[in-house]
Amino acid sequence: VQLVESGGGLVKSGGSLTLSCAASGFLFGNYDIDWHRQAPDNVREEVATVAPGGTPSYAESMKGRVTVSRDNDKRVAYLQMNNLKVEDTAVYYCSIDRPWFGRAWGQGTQVTVSS
């Protein structure tokens, strides 16, 4: 299993970023893709999930400011983030939860929001 996030960077408050999660090594279309984030000295928290058919669900952390999607043919999931705030600064991760084998994580991509 390999999950590779990209698209992070430095953005000003109020700006937007779209993160990507490129997947390989498993049946992409069979799994929810989960997005989490972890700020310095904070626990990792859920952001959003996209089901195999594309149905999204959002945690309260960024609800209303993010859109999660996927392209099963390309084996890529996306997290579009709008109206970013300084407190959104974190490392963002994609992951899948595999029966018996547990959760597999990508390496994360840093998002830094400046004021």
N, C-alpha and C positions, 0 to 999 in steps of 0.2 A: 504494500500500500504506500502510495506517495501522494502527498497533498502539498502544493506549492502556492503560497499566497504571493500576490504582487499588487502594485498600485498604491502602496502607502507613500507618504511623503509629508512635506511641510505645507500647510495651508493656513490662510488667515481665517479668523473667526467669521462665520457666515458663509464660508466657502463650501465646496463640494469635492468629494472624491469618490471614485468607484474602485473597489477592490475586486480582484479576481482570485479564484481558487482553481488551479488546474490539477486534475486528478488522474491517477493511473494505478494499475495493479489490482483493481477490483471492479465489480459490476456497478459502475457509476449509477446507472438508472434504477438500481434497487435500493438505494440508500437516501435517507434524509441527509442533507448537508447542513451542518450547524456552524454558525458564526459566534464566536466569543471574543471578548477583549479583556485585557489585563493592564491596568494602570500601575505605575510604580507603587509598591507598598499596599496594593489592593488585591483582593481575591479575583480570580478569573470569573467573569460574569457573562451570562448569555446575552446575545444581541438579537439573533434571528435564526430561523430555520426555514429551509425550503424542501418540501417533500418531493419525491420522485416525479410526480405529475406537475409540479410547479406551484402547488399551494403553499403560500407563505404563512409564517407565524412570527410574531414579534414580541420580544420582551419589553418591559416597561422602560428599560434603560435608554432606548433611542426611538421608541415608538413614535410614528408620525414624521420621522426625519430620515428613515431608511427604507429602502426597497430591496428585497432579496429576490434573486431569480437564478435560473440555470439554463444551460444549453446541453441537453443530454448527448446530442450528436458530437459536440466539441468536448464533452467531458469537463465543462467549466461551470462554476457557480460564481455569482456576482453579488456584491453588496454595495449598493449605491447609497451614499451618505450625503445628506444635504443639511444646510444651515448648521454647520459644525460649530461646536463650542470648545472653549479651552479645556473643559472637563472631559471632552471626548478623547483627549490625548491618551494613547494606550498602544499596546501591541495587539493587533487583531489576528485572530486565528480561525481557520476553518478546520472542521473535524467530522469524522463519522464514528458512529457507535456500532461496533460489530458484535453480534452475538458470540459469546464464548471468548472472544479475543479482546474485548474492551475497546476503549476509544483510541482512535488514531488521530494524531494532530499534525498539522503542518508546522513549519518553523516560525510562522508569524510574519507580519509586516507592520512596521512602525508607522503610526499616524500621529503627527504632531500638529496641534492647532495653536496658532499664536494669536495674541490679542491685538 
